[in-house]
């Protein structure tokens, strides 16, 4: 599973990171690095919940993160 992290800087200096492949995964951070780490952590929680509730197909899965340019 390939997940894309999109970063955007707000006018107040905060950074927003979201992952379009996982609706609702949007976080704020003081820096791009902080926002990226928070987005990855939340994405892993969401994927874990989907696995626990049988919402993901069975089988080995690799998660990859990329940063959108």
N, CA, C, O and CB atoms as a CASP TS submission, in Angstrom:
PFRMAT TS
TARGET T0000
AUTHOR 0000-0000-0000
METHOD Language model
MODEL 1
PARENT N/A
ATOM      1  N   UNK     1       0.855  -1.169   0.000  1.00  0.00           N
ATOM      2  CA  UNK     1       0.000   0.000   0.000  1.00  0.00           C
ATOM      3  C   UNK     1       0.903   1.235   0.000  1.00  0.00           C
ATOM      4  O   UNK     1       1.752   1.403   0.875  1.00  0.00           O
ATOM      5  CB  UNK     1      -0.974  -0.003   1.230  1.00  0.00           C
ATOM      6  N   UNK     2       0.706   2.066  -0.970  1.00  0.00           N
ATOM      7  CA  UNK     2       1.464   3.316  -1.083  1.00  0.00           C
ATOM      8  C   UNK     2       0.609   4.458  -0.542  1.00  0.00           C
ATOM      9  O   UNK     2      -0.512   4.680  -0.998  1.00  0.00           O
ATOM     10  CB  UNK     2       1.887   3.592  -2.568  1.00  0.00           C
ATOM     11  N   UNK     3       1.155   5.178   0.434  1.00  0.00           N
ATOM     12  CA  UNK     3       0.452   6.313   1.023  1.00  0.00           C
ATOM     13  C   UNK     3       1.243   7.581   0.740  1.00  0.00           C
ATOM     14  O   UNK     3       2.460   7.617   0.926  1.00  0.00           O
ATOM     15  CB  UNK     3       0.246   6.117   2.553  1.00  0.00           C
ATOM     16  N   UNK     4       0.557   8.609   0.293  1.00  0.00           N
ATOM     17  CA  UNK     4       1.191   9.875  -0.046  1.00  0.00           C
ATOM     18  C   UNK     4       0.909  10.902   1.037  1.00  0.00           C
ATOM     19  O   UNK     4      -0.239  11.109   1.432  1.00  0.00           O
ATOM     20  CB  UNK     4       0.702  10.383  -1.412  1.00  0.00           C
ATOM     21  N   UNK     5       1.961  11.535   1.509  1.00  0.00           N
ATOM     22  CA  UNK     5       1.804  12.597   2.499  1.00  0.00           C
ATOM     23  C   UNK     5       1.920  13.938   1.777  1.00  0.00           C
ATOM     24  O   UNK     5       2.949  14.256   1.182  1.00  0.00           O
ATOM     25  CB  UNK     5       2.874  12.474   3.645  1.00  0.00           C
ATOM     26  N   UNK     6       0.844  14.711   1.844  1.00  0.00           N
ATOM     27  CA  UNK     6       0.856  16.056   1.246  1.00  0.00           C
ATOM     28  C   UNK     6       1.085  17.066   2.356  1.00  0.00           C
ATOM     29  O   UNK     6       0.444  17.014   3.405  1.00  0.00           O
ATOM     30  CB  UNK     6      -0.483  16.360   0.480  1.00  0.00           C
ATOM     31  N   UNK     7       2.003  17.979   2.113  1.00  0.00           N
ATOM     32  CA  UNK     7       2.324  19.020   3.091  1.00  0.00           C
ATOM     33  C   UNK     7       1.927  20.384   2.563  1.00  0.00           C
ATOM     34  O   UNK     7       2.112  20.687   1.385  1.00  0.00           O
ATOM     35  CB  UNK     7       3.819  19.000   3.434  1.00  0.00           C
ATOM     36  N   UNK     8       1.382  21.200   3.445  1.00  0.00           N
ATOM     37  CA  UNK     8       0.979  22.553   3.090  1.00  0.00           C
ATOM     38  C   UNK     8       1.268  23.452   4.283  1.00  0.00           C
ATOM     39  O   UNK     8       0.976  23.093   5.424  1.00  0.00           O
ATOM     40  CB  UNK     8      -0.532  22.614   2.683  1.00  0.00           C
ATOM     41  N   UNK     9       1.842  24.618   4.018  1.00  0.00           N
ATOM     42  CA  UNK     9       2.126  25.557   5.101  1.00  0.00           C
ATOM     43  C   UNK     9       0.993  26.571   5.207  1.00  0.00           C
ATOM     44  O   UNK     9       0.603  27.195   4.221  1.00  0.00           O
ATOM     45  CB  UNK     9       3.481  26.276   4.870  1.00  0.00           C
ATOM     46  N   UNK    10       0.477  26.720   6.413  1.00  0.00           N
ATOM     47  CA  UNK    10      -0.573  27.694   6.685  1.00  0.00           C
ATOM     48  C   UNK    10       0.041  29.094   6.792  1.00  0.00           C
ATOM     49  O   UNK    10       1.252  29.232   6.961  1.00  0.00           O
ATOM     50  CB  UNK    10      -1.340  27.327   7.986  1.00  0.00           C
ATOM     51  N   UNK    11      -0.783  30.114   6.696  1.00  0.00           N
ATOM     52  CA  UNK    11      -0.293  31.486   6.794  1.00  0.00           C
ATOM     53  C   UNK    11       0.250  31.808   8.181  1.00  0.00           C
ATOM     54  O   UNK    11       1.069  32.715   8.332  1.00  0.00           O
ATOM     55  CB  UNK    11      -1.400  32.456   6.442  1.00  0.00           C
ATOM     56  N   UNK    12      -0.205  31.062   9.203  1.00  0.00           N
ATOM     57  CA  UNK    12       0.298  31.291  10.563  1.00  0.00           C
ATOM     58  C   UNK    12       1.584  30.522  10.853  1.00  0.00           C
ATOM     59  O   UNK    12       2.085  30.562  11.977  1.00  0.00           O
ATOM     60  CB  UNK    12      -0.760  30.904  11.577  1.00  0.00           C
ATOM     61  N   UNK    13       2.128  29.819   9.852  1.00  0.00           N
ATOM     62  CA  UNK    13       3.391  29.109  10.003  1.00  0.00           C
ATOM     63  C   UNK    13       3.263  27.631  10.315  1.00  0.00           C
ATOM     64  O   UNK    13       4.239  26.889  10.201  1.00  0.00           O
ATOM     65  CB  UNK    13       4.176  29.746  11.061  1.00  0.00           C
ATOM     66  N   UNK    14       2.061  27.184  10.714  1.00  0.00           N
ATOM     67  CA  UNK    14       1.880  25.754  10.986  1.00  0.00           C
ATOM     68  C   UNK    14       1.904  24.967   9.687  1.00  0.00           C
ATOM     69  O   UNK    14       1.641  25.506   8.612  1.00  0.00           O
ATOM     70  CB  UNK    14       0.557  25.499  11.739  1.00  0.00           C
ATOM     71  N   UNK    15       2.220  23.697   9.801  1.00  0.00           N
ATOM     72  CA  UNK    15       2.208  22.801   8.651  1.00  0.00           C
ATOM     73  C   UNK    15       1.056  21.817   8.779  1.00  0.00           C
ATOM     74  O   UNK    15       0.781  21.300   9.862  1.00  0.00           O
ATOM     75  CB  UNK    15       3.550  22.051   8.523  1.00  0.00           C
ATOM     76  N   UNK    16       0.388  21.567   7.664  1.00  0.00           N
ATOM     77  CA  UNK    16      -0.670  20.562   7.588  1.00  0.00           C
ATOM     78  C   UNK    16      -0.123  19.403   6.775  1.00  0.00           C
ATOM     79  O   UNK    16       0.492  19.600   5.727  1.00  0.00           O
ATOM     80  CB  UNK    16      -1.993  21.145   6.950  1.00  0.00           C
ATOM     81  N   UNK    17      -0.350  18.199   7.264  1.00  0.00           N
ATOM     82  CA  UNK    17      -0.013  16.993   6.507  1.00  0.00           C
ATOM     83  C   UNK    17      -1.276  16.160   6.403  1.00  0.00           C
ATOM     84  O   UNK    17      -1.974  15.945   7.394  1.00  0.00           O
ATOM     85  CB  UNK    17       1.157  16.181   7.185  1.00  0.00           C
ATOM     86  N   UNK    18      -1.564  15.694   5.201  1.00  0.00           N
ATOM     87  CA  UNK    18      -2.696  14.798   5.046  1.00  0.00           C
ATOM     88  C   UNK    18      -2.310  13.654   4.121  1.00  0.00           C
ATOM     89  O   UNK    18      -1.363  13.744   3.341  1.00  0.00           O
ATOM     90  CB  UNK    18      -3.926  15.553   4.502  1.00  0.00           C
ATOM     91  N   UNK    19      -3.079  12.576   4.236  1.00  0.00           N
ATOM     92  CA  UNK    19      -2.862  11.393   3.412  1.00  0.00           C
ATOM     93  C   UNK    19      -4.164  11.139   2.657  1.00  0.00           C
ATOM     94  O   UNK    19      -5.129  10.639   3.234  1.00  0.00           O
ATOM     95  CB  UNK    19      -2.434  10.138   4.280  1.00  0.00           C
ATOM     96  N   UNK    20      -4.194  11.481   1.370  1.00  0.00           N
ATOM     97  CA  UNK    20      -5.443  11.384   0.602  1.00  0.00           C
ATOM     98  C   UNK    20      -6.024   9.974   0.531  1.00  0.00           C
ATOM     99  O   UNK    20      -7.240   9.817   0.420  1.00  0.00           O
ATOM    100  CB  UNK    20      -5.212  11.884  -0.790  1.00  0.00           C
ATOM    101  N   UNK    21      -5.180   8.949   0.593  1.00  0.00           N
ATOM    102  CA  UNK    21      -5.665   7.574   0.503  1.00  0.00           C
ATOM    103  C   UNK    21      -6.410   7.135   1.757  1.00  0.00           C
ATOM    104  O   UNK    21      -7.114   6.125   1.735  1.00  0.00           O
ATOM    105  CB  UNK    21      -4.509   6.637   0.246  1.00  0.00           C
ATOM    106  N   UNK    22      -6.263   7.879   2.847  1.00  0.00           N
ATOM    107  CA  UNK    22      -6.951   7.560   4.100  1.00  0.00           C
ATOM    108  C   UNK    22      -7.748   8.783   4.552  1.00  0.00           C
ATOM    109  O   UNK    22      -7.213   9.642   5.253  1.00  0.00           O
ATOM    110  CB  UNK    22      -5.934   7.119   5.205  1.00  0.00           C
ATOM    111  N   UNK    23      -9.013   8.869   4.162  1.00  0.00           N
ATOM    112  CA  UNK    23      -9.825  10.022   4.547  1.00  0.00           C
ATOM    113  C   UNK    23      -9.796  10.250   6.055  1.00  0.00           C
ATOM    114  O   UNK    23      -9.900   9.313   6.848  1.00  0.00           O
ATOM    115  CB  UNK    23     -11.264   9.834   4.076  1.00  0.00           C
ATOM    116  N   UNK    24      -9.654  11.509   6.425  1.00  0.00           N
ATOM    117  CA  UNK    24      -9.632  11.867   7.834  1.00  0.00           C
ATOM    118  C   UNK    24      -8.243  11.939   8.438  1.00  0.00           C
ATOM    119  O   UNK    24      -8.084  12.393   9.572  1.00  0.00           O
ATOM    120  CB  UNK    24     -10.439  10.898   8.598  1.00  0.00           C
ATOM    121  N   UNK    25      -7.230  11.495   7.696  1.00  0.00           N
ATOM    122  CA  UNK    25      -5.864  11.565   8.216  1.00  0.00           C
ATOM    123  C   UNK    25      -5.285  12.920   7.831  1.00  0.00           C
ATOM    124  O   UNK    25      -4.671  13.079   6.777  1.00  0.00           O
ATOM    125  CB  UNK    25      -4.975  10.391   7.666  1.00  0.00           C
ATOM    126  N   UNK    26      -5.495  13.876   8.702  1.00  0.00           N
ATOM    127  CA  UNK    26      -5.003  15.238   8.541  1.00  0.00           C
ATOM    128  C   UNK    26      -4.505  15.709   9.899  1.00  0.00           C
ATOM    129  O   UNK    26      -5.214  15.610  10.900  1.00  0.00           O
ATOM    130  CB  UNK    26      -6.116  16.194   7.976  1.00  0.00           C
ATOM    131  N   UNK    27      -3.278  16.223   9.926  1.00  0.00           N
ATOM    132  CA  UNK    27      -2.676  16.642  11.195  1.00  0.00           C
ATOM    133  C   UNK    27      -1.950  17.970  11.008  1.00  0.00           C
ATOM    134  O   UNK    27      -1.651  18.380   9.887  1.00  0.00           O
ATOM    135  CB  UNK    27      -1.698  15.560  11.729  1.00  0.00           C
ATOM    136  N   UNK    28      -1.676  18.628  12.123  1.00  0.00           N
ATOM    137  CA  UNK    28      -0.891  19.861  12.136  1.00  0.00           C
ATOM    138  C   UNK    28       0.425  19.608  12.841  1.00  0.00           C
ATOM    139  O   UNK    28       0.514  18.758  13.727  1.00  0.00           O
ATOM    140  CB  UNK    28      -1.666  21.011  12.823  1.00  0.00           C
ATOM    141  N   UNK    29       1.454  20.357  12.439  1.00  0.00           N
ATOM    142  CA  UNK    29       2.741  20.300  13.111  1.00  0.00           C
ATOM    143  C   UNK    29       3.431  21.647  13.022  1.00  0.00           C
ATOM    144  O   UNK    29       3.105  22.471  12.167  1.00  0.00           O
ATOM    145  CB  UNK    29       3.622  19.203  12.509  1.00  0.00           C
ATOM    146  N   UNK    30       4.386  21.862  13.909  1.00  0.00           N
ATOM    147  CA  UNK    30       5.136  23.118  13.912  1.00  0.00           C
ATOM    148  C   UNK    30       6.166  23.160  12.787  1.00  0.00           C
ATOM    149  O   UNK    30       6.625  24.236  12.404  1.00  0.00           O
ATOM    150  CB  UNK    30       5.829  23.315  15.256  1.00  0.00           C
ATOM    151  N   UNK    31       6.527  21.998  12.260  1.00  0.00           N
ATOM    152  CA  UNK    31       7.500  21.908  11.173  1.00  0.00           C
ATOM    153  C   UNK    31       7.032  20.825  10.206  1.00  0.00           C
ATOM    154  O   UNK    31       6.163  20.025  10.553  1.00  0.00           O
ATOM    155  CB  UNK    31       8.941  21.597  11.718  1.00  0.00           C
ATOM    156  N   UNK    32       7.593  20.785   9.002  1.00  0.00           N
ATOM    157  CA  UNK    32       7.205  19.718   8.074  1.00  0.00           C
ATOM    158  C   UNK    32       7.540  18.338   8.639  1.00  0.00           C
ATOM    159  O   UNK    32       6.797  17.380   8.427  1.00  0.00           O
ATOM    160  CB  UNK    32       7.901  19.911   6.723  1.00  0.00           C
ATOM    161  N   UNK    33       8.654  18.241   9.354  1.00  0.00           N
ATOM    162  CA  UNK    33       9.050  16.957   9.935  1.00  0.00           C
ATOM    163  C   UNK    33       8.054  16.492  10.991  1.00  0.00           C
ATOM    164  O   UNK    33       7.670  15.323  11.021  1.00  0.00           O
ATOM    165  CB  UNK    33      10.447  17.060  10.547  1.00  0.00           C
ATOM    166  N   UNK    34       7.639  17.416  11.859  1.00  0.00           N
ATOM    167  CA  UNK    34       6.671  17.064  12.902  1.00  0.00           C
ATOM    168  C   UNK    34       5.335  16.654  12.279  1.00  0.00           C
ATOM    169  O   UNK    34       4.738  15.661  12.693  1.00  0.00           O
ATOM    170  CB  UNK    34       6.466  18.249  13.873  1.00  0.00           C
ATOM    171  N   UNK    35       4.871  17.403  11.299  1.00  0.00           N
ATOM    172  CA  UNK    35       3.604  17.073  10.639  1.00  0.00           C
ATOM    173  C   UNK    35       3.695  15.716   9.945  1.00  0.00           C
ATOM    174  O   UNK    35       2.742  14.937   9.980  1.00  0.00           O
ATOM    175  CB  UNK    35       3.222  18.166   9.621  1.00  0.00           C
ATOM    176  N   UNK    36       4.828  15.430   9.319  1.00  0.00           N
ATOM    177  CA  UNK    36       5.019  14.148   8.641  1.00  0.00           C
ATOM    178  C   UNK    36       4.981  12.997   9.639  1.00  0.00           C
ATOM    179  O   UNK    36       4.316  11.990   9.397  1.00  0.00           O
ATOM    180  CB  UNK    36       6.348  14.137   7.872  1.00  0.00           C
ATOM    181  N   UNK    37       5.685  13.134  10.754  1.00  0.00           N
ATOM    182  CA  UNK    37       5.688  12.081  11.772  1.00  0.00           C
ATOM    183  C   UNK    37       4.293  11.841  12.336  1.00  0.00           C
ATOM    184  O   UNK    37       3.885  10.696  12.533  1.00  0.00           O
ATOM    185  CB  UNK    37       6.648  12.441  12.902  1.00  0.00           C
ATOM    186  N   UNK    38       3.571  12.914  12.593  1.00  0.00           N
ATOM    187  CA  UNK    38       2.207  12.785  13.121  1.00  0.00           C
ATOM    188  C   UNK    38       1.284  12.108  12.107  1.00  0.00           C
ATOM    189  O   UNK    38       0.442  11.291  12.481  1.00  0.00           O
ATOM    190  CB  UNK    38       1.648  14.168  13.500  1.00  0.00           C
ATOM    191  N   UNK    39       1.441  12.446  10.822  1.00  0.00           N
ATOM    192  CA  UNK    39       0.613  11.834   9.776  1.00  0.00           C
ATOM    193  C   UNK    39       0.899  10.339   9.665  1.00  0.00           C
ATOM    194  O   UNK    39      -0.025   9.539   9.520  1.00  0.00           O
ATOM    195  CB  UNK    39       0.861  12.523   8.419  1.00  0.00           C
ATOM    196  N   UNK    40       2.177   9.959   9.732  1.00  0.00           N
ATOM    197  CA  UNK    40       2.528   8.536   9.682  1.00  0.00           C
ATOM    198  C   UNK    40       1.936   7.788  10.871  1.00  0.00           C
ATOM    199  O   UNK    40       1.384   6.700  10.706  1.00  0.00           O
ATOM    200  CB  UNK    40       4.055   8.359   9.656  1.00  0.00           C
ATOM    201  N   UNK    41       2.045   8.358  12.059  1.00  0.00           N
ATOM    202  CA  UNK    41       1.521   7.704  13.266  1.00  0.00           C
ATOM    203  C   UNK    41       0.008   7.516  13.166  1.00  0.00           C
ATOM    204  O   UNK    41      -0.509   6.444  13.480  1.00  0.00           O
ATOM    205  CB  UNK    41       1.871   8.529  14.525  1.00  0.00           C
ATOM    206  N   UNK    42      -0.696   8.554  12.730  1.00  0.00           N
ATOM    207  CA  UNK    42      -2.149   8.447  12.606  1.00  0.00           C
ATOM    208  C   UNK    42      -2.527   7.445  11.515  1.00  0.00           C
ATOM    209  O   UNK    42      -3.480   6.684  11.683  1.00  0.00           O
ATOM    210  CB  UNK    42      -2.766   9.824  12.301  1.00  0.00           C
ATOM    211  N   UNK    43      -1.803   7.435  10.413  1.00  0.00           N
ATOM    212  CA  UNK    43      -2.079   6.482   9.335  1.00  0.00           C
ATOM    213  C   UNK    43      -1.933   5.050   9.833  1.00  0.00           C
ATOM    214  O   UNK    43      -2.752   4.192   9.502  1.00  0.00           O
ATOM    215  CB  UNK    43      -1.139   6.725   8.142  1.00  0.00           C
ATOM    216  N   UNK    44      -0.904   4.787  10.622  1.00  0.00           N
ATOM    217  CA  UNK    44      -0.715   3.441  11.157  1.00  0.00           C
ATOM    218  C   UNK    44      -1.857   3.051  12.086  1.00  0.00           C
ATOM    219  O   UNK    44      -2.289   1.898  12.091  1.00  0.00           O
ATOM    220  CB  UNK    44       0.617   3.346  11.899  1.00  0.00           C
ATOM    221  N   UNK    45      -2.350   4.011  12.874  1.00  0.00           N
ATOM    222  CA  UNK    45      -3.497   3.722  13.741  1.00  0.00           C
ATOM    223  C   UNK    45      -4.745   3.386  12.920  1.00  0.00           C
ATOM    224  O   UNK    45      -5.477   2.450  13.240  1.00  0.00           O
ATOM    225  CB  UNK    45      -3.783   4.919  14.662  1.00  0.00           C
ATOM    226  N   UNK    46      -4.975   4.159  11.862  1.00  0.00           N
ATOM    227  CA  UNK    46      -6.149   3.933  11.012  1.00  0.00           C
ATOM    228  C   UNK    46      -6.065   2.570  10.337  1.00  0.00           C
ATOM    229  O   UNK    46      -7.046   1.827  10.305  1.00  0.00           O
ATOM    230  CB  UNK    46      -6.275   5.045   9.949  1.00  0.00           C
ATOM    231  N   UNK    47      -4.894   2.242   9.798  1.00  0.00           N
ATOM    232  CA  UNK    47      -4.716   0.952   9.134  1.00  0.00           C
ATOM    233  C   UNK    47      -4.904  -0.188  10.142  1.00  0.00           C
ATOM    234  O   UNK    47      -5.528  -1.199   9.820  1.00  0.00           O
ATOM    235  CB  UNK    47      -3.315   0.868   8.469  1.00  0.00           C
ATOM    236  N   UNK    48      -4.371  -0.034  11.352  1.00  0.00           N
ATOM    237  CA  UNK    48      -4.541  -1.063  12.381  1.00  0.00           C
ATOM    238  C   UNK    48      -6.022  -1.274  12.705  1.00  0.00           C
ATOM    239  O   UNK    48      -6.472  -2.410  12.850  1.00  0.00           O
ATOM    240  CB  UNK    48      -3.769  -0.680  13.657  1.00  0.00           C
ATOM    241  N   UNK    49      -6.768  -0.189  12.816  1.00  0.00           N
ATOM    242  CA  UNK    49      -8.209  -0.293  13.075  1.00  0.00           C
ATOM    243  C   UNK    49      -8.919  -1.029  11.939  1.00  0.00           C
ATOM    244  O   UNK    49      -9.788  -1.866  12.181  1.00  0.00           O
ATOM    245  CB  UNK    49      -8.823   1.108  13.262  1.00  0.00           C
ATOM    246  N   UNK    50      -8.545  -0.714  10.704  1.00  0.00           N
ATOM    247  CA  UNK    50      -9.165  -1.378   9.554  1.00  0.00           C
ATOM    248  C   UNK    50      -8.862  -2.875   9.568  1.00  0.00           C
ATOM    249  O   UNK    50      -9.732  -3.686   9.249  1.00  0.00           O
ATOM    250  CB  UNK    50      -8.672  -0.748   8.235  1.00  0.00           C
ATOM    251  N   UNK    51      -7.646  -3.242   9.931  1.00  0.00           N
ATOM    252  CA  UNK    51      -7.283  -4.653  10.016  1.00  0.00           C
ATOM    253  C   UNK    51      -8.100  -5.333  11.115  1.00  0.00           C
ATOM    254  O   UNK    51      -8.653  -6.412  10.900  1.00  0.00           O
ATOM    255  CB  UNK    51      -5.767  -4.814  10.286  1.00  0.00           C
ATOM    256  N   UNK    52      -8.177  -4.708  12.288  1.00  0.00           N
ATOM    257  CA  UNK    52      -8.911  -5.286  13.411  1.00  0.00           C
ATOM    258  C   UNK    52     -10.385  -5.495  13.101  1.00  0.00           C
ATOM    259  O   UNK    52     -10.997  -6.445  13.589  1.00  0.00           O
ATOM    260  CB  UNK    52      -8.772  -4.405  14.624  1.00  0.00           C
ATOM    261  N   UNK    53     -10.957  -4.609  12.290  1.00  0.00           N
ATOM    262  CA  UNK    53     -12.385  -4.701  11.971  1.00  0.00           C
ATOM    263  C   UNK    53     -12.655  -5.434  10.653  1.00  0.00           C
ATOM    264  O   UNK    53     -13.784  -5.432  10.161  1.00  0.00           O
ATOM    265  CB  UNK    53     -12.985  -3.310  11.908  1.00  0.00           C
ATOM    266  N   UNK    54     -11.626  -6.056  10.084  1.00  0.00           N
ATOM    267  CA  UNK    54     -11.801  -6.827   8.862  1.00  0.00           C
ATOM    268  C   UNK    54     -12.091  -5.995   7.634  1.00  0.00           C
ATOM    269  O   UNK    54     -12.651  -6.503   6.662  1.00  0.00           O
ATOM    270  CB  UNK    54     -12.889  -7.795   9.046  1.00  0.00           C
ATOM    271  N   UNK    55     -11.721  -4.725   7.656  1.00  0.00           N
ATOM    272  CA  UNK    55     -11.997  -3.842   6.528  1.00  0.00           C
ATOM    273  C   UNK    55     -10.875  -3.843   5.487  1.00  0.00           C
ATOM    274  O   UNK    55     -10.998  -3.205   4.441  1.00  0.00           O
ATOM    275  CB  UNK    55     -12.223  -2.434   7.027  1.00  0.00           C
ATOM    276  N   UNK    56      -9.787  -4.553   5.768  1.00  0.00           N
ATOM    277  CA  UNK    56      -8.681  -4.673   4.817  1.00  0.00           C
ATOM    278  C   UNK    56      -8.605  -6.114   4.356  1.00  0.00           C
ATOM    279  O   UNK    56      -8.855  -7.032   5.137  1.00  0.00           O
ATOM    280  CB  UNK    56      -7.327  -4.216   5.448  1.00  0.00           C
ATOM    281  N   UNK    57      -8.261  -6.320   3.098  1.00  0.00           N
ATOM    282  CA  UNK    57      -8.136  -7.699   2.627  1.00  0.00           C
ATOM    283  C   UNK    57      -7.002  -8.419   3.350  1.00  0.00           C
ATOM    284  O   UNK    57      -6.001  -7.793   3.700  1.00  0.00           O
ATOM    285  CB  UNK    57      -7.900  -7.729   1.109  1.00  0.00           C
ATOM    286  N   UNK    58      -7.141  -9.721   3.579  1.00  0.00           N
ATOM    287  CA  UNK    58      -6.087 -10.463   4.253  1.00  0.00           C
ATOM    288  C   UNK    58      -4.851 -10.595   3.379  1.00  0.00           C
ATOM    289  O   UNK    58      -4.902 -10.403   2.164  1.00  0.00           O
ATOM    290  CB  UNK    58      -6.586 -11.835   4.656  1.00  0.00           C
ATOM    291  N   UNK    59      -3.765 -10.921   4.010  1.00  0.00           N
ATOM    292  CA  UNK    59      -2.525 -11.143   3.280  1.00  0.00           C
ATOM    293  C   UNK    59      -1.458 -10.167   3.704  1.00  0.00           C
ATOM    294  O   UNK    59      -1.743  -9.152   4.339  1.00  0.00           O
ATOM    295  CB  UNK    59      -2.757 -11.037   1.794  1.00  0.00           C
ATOM    296  N   UNK    60      -0.229 -10.479   3.349  1.00  0.00           N
ATOM    297  CA  UNK    60       0.872  -9.578   3.710  1.00  0.00           C
ATOM    298  C   UNK    60       0.732  -8.246   2.996  1.00  0.00           C
ATOM    299  O   UNK    60       0.358  -8.185   1.824  1.00  0.00           O
ATOM    300  CB  UNK    60       2.227 -10.215   3.373  1.00  0.00           C
ATOM    301  N   UNK    61       1.025  -7.229   3.689  1.00  0.00           N
ATOM    302  CA  UNK    61       0.887  -5.874   3.142  1.00  0.00           C
ATOM    303  C   UNK    61       2.098  -5.056   3.577  1.00  0.00           C
ATOM    304  O   UNK    61       2.532  -5.129   4.726  1.00  0.00           O
ATOM    305  CB  UNK    61      -0.449  -5.196   3.618  1.00  0.00           C
ATOM    306  N   UNK    62       2.621  -4.297   2.664  1.00  0.00           N
ATOM    307  CA  UNK    62       3.723  -3.396   2.968  1.00  0.00           C
ATOM    308  C   UNK    62       3.203  -1.975   2.853  1.00  0.00           C
ATOM    309  O   UNK    62       2.556  -1.622   1.867  1.00  0.00           O
ATOM    310  CB  UNK    62       4.942  -3.635   2.016  1.00  0.00           C
ATOM    311  N   UNK    63       3.484  -1.166   3.856  1.00  0.00           N
ATOM    312  CA  UNK    63       3.113   0.248   3.807  1.00  0.00           C
ATOM    313  C   UNK    63       4.328   1.048   3.385  1.00  0.00           C
ATOM    314  O   UNK    63       5.418   0.874   3.931  1.00  0.00           O
ATOM    315  CB  UNK    63       2.569   0.745   5.181  1.00  0.00           C
ATOM    316  N   UNK    64       4.139   1.919   2.418  1.00  0.00           N
ATOM    317  CA  UNK    64       5.190   2.826   1.986  1.00  0.00           C
ATOM    318  C   UNK    64       4.642   4.239   2.024  1.00  0.00           C
ATOM    319  O   UNK    64       3.508   4.495   1.620  1.00  0.00           O
ATOM    320  CB  UNK    64       5.706   2.463   0.565  1.00  0.00           C
ATOM    321  N   UNK    65       5.455   5.139   2.510  1.00  0.00           N
ATOM    322  CA  UNK    65       5.067   6.544   2.557  1.00  0.00           C
ATOM    323  C   UNK    65       5.921   7.315   1.560  1.00  0.00           C
ATOM    324  O   UNK    65       7.121   7.067   1.444  1.00  0.00           O
ATOM    325  CB  UNK    65       5.223   7.127   3.997  1.00  0.00           C
ATOM    326  N   UNK    66       5.315   8.236   0.851  1.00  0.00           N
ATOM    327  CA  UNK    66       6.062   9.158   0.007  1.00  0.00           C
ATOM    328  C   UNK    66       5.562  10.561   0.281  1.00  0.00           C
ATOM    329  O   UNK    66       4.407  10.760   0.655  1.00  0.00           O
ATOM    330  CB  UNK    66       5.919   8.795  -1.500  1.00  0.00           C
ATOM    331  N   UNK    67       6.429  11.520   0.094  1.00  0.00           N
ATOM    332  CA  UNK    67       6.069  12.912   0.294  1.00  0.00           C
ATOM    333  C   UNK    67       5.750  13.529  -1.066  1.00  0.00           C
ATOM    334  O   UNK    67       6.562  13.468  -1.989  1.00  0.00           O
ATOM    335  CB  UNK    67       7.213  13.693   1.013  1.00  0.00           C
ATOM    336  N   UNK    68       4.567  14.120  -1.183  1.00  0.00           N
ATOM    337  CA  UNK    68       4.170  14.768  -2.440  1.00  0.00           C
ATOM    338  C   UNK    68       4.977  16.047  -2.622  1.00  0.00           C
ATOM    339  O   UNK    68       5.158  16.823  -1.684  1.00  0.00           O
ATOM    340  CB  UNK    68       2.639  15.079  -2.456  1.00  0.00           C
ATOM    341  N   UNK    69       5.444  16.246  -3.812  1.00  0.00           N
ATOM    342  CA  UNK    69       6.243  17.447  -4.108  1.00  0.00           C
ATOM    343  C   UNK    69       5.351  18.590  -4.490  1.00  0.00           C
ATOM    344  O   UNK    69       5.838  19.685  -4.774  1.00  0.00           O
ATOM    345  CB  UNK    69       7.250  17.180  -5.226  1.00  0.00           C
TER
END
